[in-house]
Each structure stands twice: as C-alpha cells, then as structure tokens.
Amino acid sequence: MAWKSLLTKNLQELRDFIFGSYKDLKKANPNFPILIREASGVEAKLIARYDLGVEKTVSIDGLPAADISKQLEALVTKA
C-alpha cells in the first residue's frame, strides 16, 4: 500500500474511511475499479463514471468517514 504514506495529514477523515472501508468495498465488488490518488493542493472528491459518459462528482473535503460513506452510497444508488 504505497499510497498509504502519500495521504497528507490534513486528510485524516479520508484516511480513516479508506482504511476502514476499502477492504470491504473490494471484497463486495471485486471487479469494480477503485482508484485512490493523492494530489496536494486540491480538494478531496469522489468521482463516479456511469454508462454513456455520465460523470458525477461530490466534494468530500473535510467530511468525517461516516459522511464519506453516505456520499459514496448516494453515488452508487444513482447508477
């Protein structure tokens, strides 16, 4: 998990969500692509790409892990 050390300290909520949920997400959806990418100076966000080129973006900057999970669930149910 090389990305583990790349997450900046001000993204503790996102780190908590990833550590707490990533394994379960991949276990439940083994063929579903999940990309975690670190970049300094940008807001944290979830991006979902659906069929026919439809893309939805949700800001998760500063949200607690529980709210990040709710935002992800909302994106999945829109699919």
Backbone atoms as SQL, in Angstrom:
CREATE TABLE atoms (id INTEGER PRIMARY KEY, chain TEXT, resi INTEGER, resn TEXT, atom TEXT, x REAL, y REAL, z REAL);
INSERT INTO atoms VALUES
  (1, 'A', 1, 'MET', 'N', 0.824, -1.181, 0.000),
  (2, 'A', 1, 'MET', 'CA', 0.000, 0.000, 0.000),
  (3, 'A', 1, 'MET', 'C', 0.870, 1.246, 0.000),
  (4, 'A', 2, 'ALA', 'N', 1.488, 1.518, -1.127),
  (5, 'A', 2, 'ALA', 'CA', 2.380, 2.660, -1.245),
  (6, 'A', 2, 'ALA', 'C', 1.650, 3.981, -1.054),
  (7, 'A', 3, 'TRP', 'N', 0.373, 4.044, -1.416),
  (8, 'A', 3, 'TRP', 'CA', -0.384, 5.290, -1.292),
  (9, 'A', 3, 'TRP', 'C', -0.617, 5.675, 0.147),
  (10, 'A', 4, 'LYS', 'N', -0.467, 4.721, 1.067),
  (11, 'A', 4, 'LYS', 'CA', -0.745, 4.948, 2.478),
  (12, 'A', 4, 'LYS', 'C', 0.057, 6.127, 3.029),
  (13, 'A', 5, 'SER', 'N', 1.336, 6.185, 2.700),
  (14, 'A', 5, 'SER', 'CA', 2.171, 7.253, 3.235),
  (15, 'A', 5, 'SER', 'C', 2.004, 8.558, 2.472),
  (16, 'A', 6, 'LEU', 'N', 1.366, 8.524, 1.308),
  (17, 'A', 6, 'LEU', 'CA', 1.219, 9.722, 0.495),
  (18, 'A', 6, 'LEU', 'C', 0.091, 10.633, 0.947),
  (19, 'A', 7, 'LEU', 'N', -0.882, 10.083, 1.645),
  (20, 'A', 7, 'LEU', 'CA', -2.004, 10.915, 2.085),
  (21, 'A', 7, 'LEU', 'C', -1.521, 11.954, 3.088),
  (22, 'A', 8, 'THR', 'N', -1.868, 13.186, 2.862),
  (23, 'A', 8, 'THR', 'CA', -1.427, 14.244, 3.751),
  (24, 'A', 8, 'THR', 'C', -2.154, 14.166, 5.077),
  (25, 'A', 9, 'LYS', 'N', -1.531, 14.744, 6.095),
  (26, 'A', 9, 'LYS', 'CA', -2.086, 14.642, 7.438),
  (27, 'A', 9, 'LYS', 'C', -3.417, 15.367, 7.580),
  (28, 'A', 10, 'ASN', 'N', -3.681, 16.360, 6.737),
  (29, 'A', 10, 'ASN', 'CA', -4.950, 17.081, 6.864),
  (30, 'A', 10, 'ASN', 'C', -6.114, 16.318, 6.244),
  (31, 'A', 11, 'LEU', 'N', -5.888, 15.132, 5.730),
  (32, 'A', 11, 'LEU', 'CA', -6.958, 14.300, 5.175),
  (33, 'A', 11, 'LEU', 'C', -7.241, 13.093, 6.075),
  (34, 'A', 12, 'GLN', 'N', -7.209, 13.322, 7.375),
  (35, 'A', 12, 'GLN', 'CA', -7.404, 12.231, 8.326),
  (36, 'A', 12, 'GLN', 'C', -8.744, 11.535, 8.126),
  (37, 'A', 13, 'GLU', 'N', -9.789, 12.284, 7.842),
  (38, 'A', 13, 'GLU', 'CA', -11.109, 11.684, 7.658),
  (39, 'A', 13, 'GLU', 'C', -11.121, 10.750, 6.459),
  (40, 'A', 14, 'LEU', 'N', -10.515, 11.192, 5.374),
  (41, 'A', 14, 'LEU', 'CA', -10.448, 10.348, 4.184),
  (42, 'A', 14, 'LEU', 'C', -9.601, 9.110, 4.445),
  (43, 'A', 15, 'ARG', 'N', -8.495, 9.286, 5.149),
  (44, 'A', 15, 'ARG', 'CA', -7.644, 8.153, 5.503),
  (45, 'A', 15, 'ARG', 'C', -8.426, 7.136, 6.338),
  (46, 'A', 16, 'ASP', 'N', -9.189, 7.624, 7.319),
  (47, 'A', 16, 'ASP', 'CA', -9.995, 6.731, 8.158),
  (48, 'A', 16, 'ASP', 'C', -10.996, 5.948, 7.315),
  (49, 'A', 17, 'PHE', 'N', -11.640, 6.628, 6.370),
  (50, 'A', 17, 'PHE', 'CA', -12.601, 5.949, 5.507),
  (51, 'A', 17, 'PHE', 'C', -11.926, 4.871, 4.669),
  (52, 'A', 18, 'ILE', 'N', -10.790, 5.199, 4.069),
  (53, 'A', 18, 'ILE', 'CA', -10.088, 4.238, 3.215),
  (54, 'A', 18, 'ILE', 'C', -9.646, 3.023, 4.018),
  (55, 'A', 19, 'PHE', 'N', -9.025, 3.257, 5.170),
  (56, 'A', 19, 'PHE', 'CA', -8.562, 2.134, 5.978),
  (57, 'A', 19, 'PHE', 'C', -9.710, 1.289, 6.504),
  (58, 'A', 20, 'GLY', 'N', -10.831, 1.925, 6.805),
  (59, 'A', 20, 'GLY', 'CA', -11.961, 1.194, 7.356),
  (60, 'A', 20, 'GLY', 'C', -12.851, 0.518, 6.335),
  (61, 'A', 21, 'SER', 'N', -12.855, 1.019, 5.102),
  (62, 'A', 21, 'SER', 'CA', -13.834, 0.538, 4.134),
  (63, 'A', 21, 'SER', 'C', -13.274, -0.095, 2.875),
  (64, 'A', 22, 'TYR', 'N', -12.040, 0.192, 2.524),
  (65, 'A', 22, 'TYR', 'CA', -11.509, -0.262, 1.238),
  (66, 'A', 22, 'TYR', 'C', -11.576, -1.781, 1.088),
  (67, 'A', 23, 'LYS', 'N', -11.140, -2.497, 2.098),
  (68, 'A', 23, 'LYS', 'CA', -11.126, -3.961, 2.011),
  (69, 'A', 23, 'LYS', 'C', -12.536, -4.517, 1.816),
  (70, 'A', 24, 'ASP', 'N', -13.498, -3.980, 2.553),
  (71, 'A', 24, 'ASP', 'CA', -14.885, -4.435, 2.418),
  (72, 'A', 24, 'ASP', 'C', -15.469, -4.073, 1.051),
  (73, 'A', 25, 'LEU', 'N', -15.143, -2.870, 0.557),
  (74, 'A', 25, 'LEU', 'CA', -15.624, -2.466, -0.767),
  (75, 'A', 25, 'LEU', 'C', -15.097, -3.394, -1.853),
  (76, 'A', 26, 'LYS', 'N', -13.809, -3.714, -1.796),
  (77, 'A', 26, 'LYS', 'CA', -13.221, -4.582, -2.818),
  (78, 'A', 26, 'LYS', 'C', -13.718, -6.020, -2.679),
  (79, 'A', 27, 'LYS', 'N', -13.949, -6.462, -1.462),
  (80, 'A', 27, 'LYS', 'CA', -14.458, -7.818, -1.250),
  (81, 'A', 27, 'LYS', 'C', -15.879, -7.952, -1.809),
  (82, 'A', 28, 'ALA', 'N', -16.699, -6.938, -1.599),
  (83, 'A', 28, 'ALA', 'CA', -18.075, -6.967, -2.086),
  (84, 'A', 28, 'ALA', 'C', -18.162, -6.710, -3.590),
  (85, 'A', 29, 'ASN', 'N', -17.177, -6.010, -4.133),
  (86, 'A', 29, 'ASN', 'CA', -17.177, -5.633, -5.552),
  (87, 'A', 29, 'ASN', 'C', -15.799, -5.890, -6.156),
  (88, 'A', 30, 'PRO', 'N', -15.397, -7.148, -6.302),
  (89, 'A', 30, 'PRO', 'CA', -14.023, -7.445, -6.735),
  (90, 'A', 30, 'PRO', 'C', -13.678, -6.938, -8.129),
  (91, 'A', 31, 'ASN', 'N', -14.640, -6.777, -9.000),
  (92, 'A', 31, 'ASN', 'CA', -14.360, -6.316, -10.360),
  (93, 'A', 31, 'ASN', 'C', -14.620, -4.827, -10.559),
  (94, 'A', 32, 'PHE', 'N', -14.990, -4.137, -9.495),
  (95, 'A', 32, 'PHE', 'CA', -15.294, -2.712, -9.576),
  (96, 'A', 32, 'PHE', 'C', -14.009, -1.909, -9.408),
  (97, 'A', 33, 'PRO', 'N', -13.654, -1.073, -10.392),
  (98, 'A', 33, 'PRO', 'CA', -12.403, -0.318, -10.275),
  (99, 'A', 33, 'PRO', 'C', -12.512, 0.814, -9.256),
  (100, 'A', 34, 'ILE', 'N', -11.576, 0.845, -8.327),
  (101, 'A', 34, 'ILE', 'CA', -11.492, 1.913, -7.340),
  (102, 'A', 34, 'ILE', 'C', -10.092, 2.502, -7.445),
  (103, 'A', 35, 'LEU', 'N', -10.006, 3.793, -7.676),
  (104, 'A', 35, 'LEU', 'CA', -8.727, 4.476, -7.809),
  (105, 'A', 35, 'LEU', 'C', -8.585, 5.481, -6.680),
  (106, 'A', 36, 'ILE', 'N', -7.492, 5.395, -5.953),
  (107, 'A', 36, 'ILE', 'CA', -7.188, 6.349, -4.896),
  (108, 'A', 36, 'ILE', 'C', -5.919, 7.066, -5.326),
  (109, 'A', 37, 'ARG', 'N', -6.036, 8.377, -5.488),
  (110, 'A', 37, 'ARG', 'CA', -4.888, 9.138, -5.985),
  (111, 'A', 37, 'ARG', 'C', -4.659, 10.353, -5.096),
  (112, 'A', 38, 'GLU', 'N', -3.422, 10.547, -4.666),
  (113, 'A', 38, 'GLU', 'CA', -3.043, 11.674, -3.826),
  (114, 'A', 38, 'GLU', 'C', -2.574, 12.823, -4.698),
  (115, 'A', 39, 'ALA', 'N', -2.987, 14.017, -4.336),
  (116, 'A', 39, 'ALA', 'CA', -2.509, 15.220, -5.004),
  (117, 'A', 39, 'ALA', 'C', -2.599, 16.368, -4.009),
  (118, 'A', 40, 'SER', 'N', -1.520, 17.092, -3.840),
  (119, 'A', 40, 'SER', 'CA', -1.531, 18.192, -2.878),
  (120, 'A', 40, 'SER', 'C', -2.173, 19.428, -3.496),
  (121, 'A', 41, 'GLY', 'N', -2.840, 20.197, -2.655),
  (122, 'A', 41, 'GLY', 'CA', -3.426, 21.447, -3.094),
  (123, 'A', 41, 'GLY', 'C', -4.749, 21.338, -3.830),
  (124, 'A', 42, 'VAL', 'N', -5.390, 20.183, -3.798),
  (125, 'A', 42, 'VAL', 'CA', -6.697, 20.031, -4.438),
  (126, 'A', 42, 'VAL', 'C', -7.699, 19.519, -3.411),
  (127, 'A', 43, 'GLU', 'N', -8.981, 19.774, -3.664),
  (128, 'A', 43, 'GLU', 'CA', -9.991, 19.300, -2.722),
  (129, 'A', 43, 'GLU', 'C', -10.234, 17.803, -2.921),
  (130, 'A', 44, 'ALA', 'N', -10.541, 17.126, -1.819),
  (131, 'A', 44, 'ALA', 'CA', -10.856, 15.698, -1.881),
  (132, 'A', 44, 'ALA', 'C', -12.247, 15.536, -2.475),
  (133, 'A', 45, 'LYS', 'N', -12.392, 14.582, -3.399),
  (134, 'A', 45, 'LYS', 'CA', -13.696, 14.370, -4.021),
  (135, 'A', 45, 'LYS', 'C', -13.835, 12.937, -4.507),
  (136, 'A', 46, 'LEU', 'N', -15.086, 12.522, -4.621),
  (137, 'A', 46, 'LEU', 'CA', -15.432, 11.236, -5.213),
  (138, 'A', 46, 'LEU', 'C', -15.941, 11.509, -6.620),
  (139, 'A', 47, 'ILE', 'N', -15.475, 10.715, -7.556),
  (140, 'A', 47, 'ILE', 'CA', -15.938, 10.843, -8.934),
  (141, 'A', 47, 'ILE', 'C', -16.460, 9.487, -9.375),
  (142, 'A', 48, 'ALA', 'N', -17.689, 9.451, -9.848),
  (143, 'A', 48, 'ALA', 'CA', -18.288, 8.211, -10.351),
  (144, 'A', 48, 'ALA', 'C', -18.544, 8.375, -11.842),
  (145, 'A', 49, 'ARG', 'N', -18.115, 7.396, -12.600),
  (146, 'A', 49, 'ARG', 'CA', -18.361, 7.412, -14.049),
  (147, 'A', 49, 'ARG', 'C', -19.347, 6.307, -14.376),
  (148, 'A', 50, 'TYR', 'N', -20.436, 6.694, -15.029),
  (149, 'A', 50, 'TYR', 'CA', -21.505, 5.777, -15.380),
  (150, 'A', 50, 'TYR', 'C', -21.495, 5.513, -16.886),
  (151, 'A', 51, 'ASP', 'N', -22.433, 4.697, -17.313),
  (152, 'A', 51, 'ASP', 'CA', -22.575, 4.418, -18.743),
  (153, 'A', 51, 'ASP', 'C', -22.882, 5.694, -19.523),
  (154, 'A', 52, 'LEU', 'N', -22.619, 5.643, -20.796),
  (155, 'A', 52, 'LEU', 'CA', -22.912, 6.727, -21.733),
  (156, 'A', 52, 'LEU', 'C', -22.173, 8.025, -21.407),
  (157, 'A', 53, 'GLY', 'N', -21.030, 7.913, -20.735),
  (158, 'A', 53, 'GLY', 'CA', -20.196, 9.080, -20.466),
  (159, 'A', 53, 'GLY', 'C', -20.668, 10.002, -19.364),
  (160, 'A', 54, 'VAL', 'N', -21.639, 9.583, -18.584),
  (161, 'A', 54, 'VAL', 'CA', -22.156, 10.407, -17.492),
  (162, 'A', 54, 'VAL', 'C', -21.177, 10.338, -16.323),
  (163, 'A', 55, 'GLU', 'N', -20.848, 11.502, -15.758),
  (164, 'A', 55, 'GLU', 'CA', -19.913, 11.570, -14.643),
  (165, 'A', 55, 'GLU', 'C', -20.495, 12.455, -13.552),
  (166, 'A', 56, 'LYS', 'N', -20.420, 11.998, -12.308),
  (167, 'A', 56, 'LYS', 'CA', -20.898, 12.764, -11.155),
  (168, 'A', 56, 'LYS', 'C', -19.731, 12.958, -10.195),
  (169, 'A', 57, 'THR', 'N', -19.616, 14.168, -9.651),
  (170, 'A', 57, 'THR', 'CA', -18.545, 14.499, -8.717),
  (171, 'A', 57, 'THR', 'C', -19.153, 15.030, -7.428),
  (172, 'A', 58, 'VAL', 'N', -18.627, 14.562, -6.281),
  (173, 'A', 58, 'VAL', 'CA', -19.093, 15.002, -4.971),
  (174, 'A', 58, 'VAL', 'C', -17.872, 15.395, -4.146),
  (175, 'A', 59, 'SER', 'N', -17.898, 16.581, -3.575),
  (176, 'A', 59, 'SER', 'CA', -16.810, 17.024, -2.712),
  (177, 'A', 59, 'SER', 'C', -16.913, 16.319, -1.360),
  (178, 'A', 60, 'ILE', 'N', -15.786, 15.797, -0.881),
  (179, 'A', 60, 'ILE', 'CA', -15.757, 15.152, 0.433),
  (180, 'A', 60, 'ILE', 'C', -14.705, 15.804, 1.317),
  (181, 'A', 61, 'ASP', 'N', -14.269, 16.983, 0.938),
  (182, 'A', 61, 'ASP', 'CA', -13.232, 17.705, 1.664),
  (183, 'A', 61, 'ASP', 'C', -13.687, 18.005, 3.084),
  (184, 'A', 62, 'GLY', 'N', -12.993, 17.473, 4.069),
  (185, 'A', 62, 'GLY', 'CA', -13.289, 17.735, 5.465),
  (186, 'A', 62, 'GLY', 'C', -14.436, 16.947, 6.060),
  (187, 'A', 63, 'LEU', 'N', -15.051, 16.052, 5.299),
  (188, 'A', 63, 'LEU', 'CA', -16.161, 15.256, 5.832),
  (189, 'A', 63, 'LEU', 'C', -15.643, 14.117, 6.703),
  (190, 'A', 64, 'PRO', 'N', -16.371, 13.764, 7.766),
  (191, 'A', 64, 'PRO', 'CA', -15.998, 12.585, 8.549),
  (192, 'A', 64, 'PRO', 'C', -16.237, 11.304, 7.746),
  (193, 'A', 65, 'ALA', 'N', -15.611, 10.216, 8.174),
  (194, 'A', 65, 'ALA', 'CA', -15.685, 8.944, 7.449),
  (195, 'A', 65, 'ALA', 'C', -17.123, 8.489, 7.220),
  (196, 'A', 66, 'ALA', 'N', -18.003, 8.697, 8.196),
  (197, 'A', 66, 'ALA', 'CA', -19.402, 8.271, 8.046),
  (198, 'A', 66, 'ALA', 'C', -20.091, 9.031, 6.911),
  (199, 'A', 67, 'ASP', 'N', -19.806, 10.321, 6.795),
  (200, 'A', 67, 'ASP', 'CA', -20.416, 11.115, 5.723),
  (201, 'A', 67, 'ASP', 'C', -19.829, 10.769, 4.359),
  (202, 'A', 68, 'ILE', 'N', -18.546, 10.425, 4.326),
  (203, 'A', 68, 'ILE', 'CA', -17.932, 9.984, 3.071),
  (204, 'A', 68, 'ILE', 'C', -18.619, 8.717, 2.589),
  (205, 'A', 69, 'SER', 'N', -18.896, 7.808, 3.514),
  (206, 'A', 69, 'SER', 'CA', -19.591, 6.571, 3.173),
  (207, 'A', 69, 'SER', 'C', -20.984, 6.863, 2.617),
  (208, 'A', 70, 'LYS', 'N', -21.686, 7.816, 3.212),
  (209, 'A', 70, 'LYS', 'CA', -23.022, 8.187, 2.727),
  (210, 'A', 70, 'LYS', 'C', -22.956, 8.791, 1.328),
  (211, 'A', 71, 'GLN', 'N', -21.943, 9.611, 1.077),
  (212, 'A', 71, 'GLN', 'CA', -21.784, 10.209, -0.248),
  (213, 'A', 71, 'GLN', 'C', -21.497, 9.135, -1.297),
  (214, 'A', 72, 'LEU', 'N', -20.647, 8.169, -0.941),
  (215, 'A', 72, 'LEU', 'CA', -20.343, 7.071, -1.856),
  (216, 'A', 72, 'LEU', 'C', -21.593, 6.250, -2.138),
  (217, 'A', 73, 'GLU', 'N', -22.365, 5.966, -1.100),
  (218, 'A', 73, 'GLU', 'CA', -23.607, 5.204, -1.274),
  (219, 'A', 73, 'GLU', 'C', -24.583, 5.951, -2.183),
  (220, 'A', 74, 'ALA', 'N', -24.658, 7.267, -2.024),
  (221, 'A', 74, 'ALA', 'CA', -25.548, 8.060, -2.878),
  (222, 'A', 74, 'ALA', 'C', -25.116, 7.983, -4.340),
  (223, 'A', 75, 'LEU', 'N', -23.811, 8.007, -4.594),
  (224, 'A', 75, 'LEU', 'CA', -23.326, 7.886, -5.971),
  (225, 'A', 75, 'LEU', 'C', -23.629, 6.511, -6.552),
  (226, 'A', 76, 'VAL', 'N', -23.505, 5.484, -5.732),
  (227, 'A', 76, 'VAL', 'CA', -23.749, 4.120, -6.200),
  (228, 'A', 76, 'VAL', 'C', -25.227, 3.912, -6.498),
  (229, 'A', 77, 'THR', 'N', -26.116, 4.463, -5.678),
  (230, 'A', 77, 'THR', 'CA', -27.548, 4.259, -5.901),
  (231, 'A', 77, 'THR', 'C', -28.057, 5.051, -7.101),
  (232, 'A', 78, 'LYS', 'N', -27.321, 6.064, -7.537),
  (233, 'A', 78, 'LYS', 'CA', -27.697, 6.816, -8.736),
  (234, 'A', 78, 'LYS', 'C', -27.380, 6.041, -10.008),
  (235, 'A', 79, 'ALA', 'N', -26.551, 5.009, -9.878),
  (236, 'A', 79, 'ALA', 'CA', -26.115, 4.253, -11.066),
  (237, 'A', 79, 'ALA', 'C', -27.254, 3.541, -11.737);
